[in-house]
Amino acid sequence: MAPTAGPDQPLSAANVSQLVAVALRLAMEVSTLRERLRTQQLLLEQAGVLAPGAVDGFVPQGEELQARLAADRELIEALASDIRTQG
């Protein structure tokens, strides 16, 4: 992808197409994850394994926090790769 001069740089049709593809991929990922997480949370609450609100109050620490940050980075790199390979 060609470098741009800044936020006012017009996007070509190919660049817009790439951005739409990334947005759709992210929307599909978010939708699927929300459904699965909500299902798991409800099942655990119904089974008495998890107190209501426990998930919202959880703050990751140490190795878990590092693993989550690494997973975030991996997703960002995959999305950037999608943009580069389509360009």
C-alpha positions in Angstrom: 0.0 0.0 0.0 1.4 3.4 -0.9 2.2 5.8 1.9 -0.2 8.7 2.5 0.4 12.3 3.4 -2.1 12.3 6.2 -5.7 12.0 7.2 -6.9 14.3 4.4 -5.4 12.0 1.7 -8.1 10.6 -0.5 -8.6 6.9 -0.6 -8.6 4.9 -3.8 -11.4 2.5 -4.5 -9.0 -0.4 -3.7 -8.1 1.1 -0.3 -11.8 1.6 0.6 -12.5 -2.0 -0.4 -9.7 -3.2 1.9 -11.0 -1.1 4.8 -14.5 -2.5 4.3 -13.1 -6.1 4.2 -11.3 -5.4 7.5 -14.4 -3.9 9.1 -16.6 -6.8 8.1 -14.0 -9.3 9.4 -13.9 -7.6 12.7 -17.7 -7.3 12.9 -18.0 -11.1 12.3 -15.4 -11.9 14.9 -17.0 -9.6 17.5 -20.5 -11.0 16.9 -19.4 -14.6 17.2 -17.4 -14.0 20.3 -20.2 -12.0 22.0 -22.6 -14.8 21.4 -20.3 -17.6 22.6 -19.1 -15.6 25.7 -22.7 -14.7 26.7 -23.7 -18.4 26.3 -20.8 -19.6 28.5 -21.5 -16.9 31.1 -25.2 -17.8 31.3 -24.5 -21.5 31.6 -21.9 -21.0 34.3 -24.2 -18.7 36.2 -27.1 -21.2 35.9 -24.9 -24.0 37.2 -23.9 -21.9 40.2 -20.2 -21.9 39.1 -20.0 -18.2 38.4 -21.7 -15.4 40.4 -23.5 -12.8 38.3 -21.2 -9.8 37.6 -18.0 -11.9 38.2 -16.9 -11.6 34.6 -17.4 -7.8 34.5 -15.4 -7.4 37.7 -12.5 -9.6 36.7 -9.1 -7.8 36.1 -6.4 -9.9 34.5 -2.9 -9.9 36.1 0.6 -11.2 35.4 0.9 -13.9 32.8 -2.8 -13.7 31.9 -2.6 -10.0 31.2 0.6 -10.6 29.0 -1.2 -13.4 27.1 -4.1 -11.1 26.4 -1.9 -8.3 25.2 0.0 -10.7 22.9 -3.3 -12.0 21.4 -4.4 -8.4 20.8 -1.1 -7.8 19.0 -1.5 -10.9 16.9 -5.0 -9.9 15.7 -3.8 -6.4 14.8 -0.9 -7.9 12.8 -3.3 -10.3 11.0 -5.6 -7.4 10.0 -2.6 -5.3 8.8 -1.5 -8.3 6.8 -4.9 -8.6 5.2 -4.7 -4.9 4.1 -1.2 -5.4 2.7 -2.0 -8.6 0.7 -5.1 -7.1 -0.8 -3.3 -4.0 -1.9 
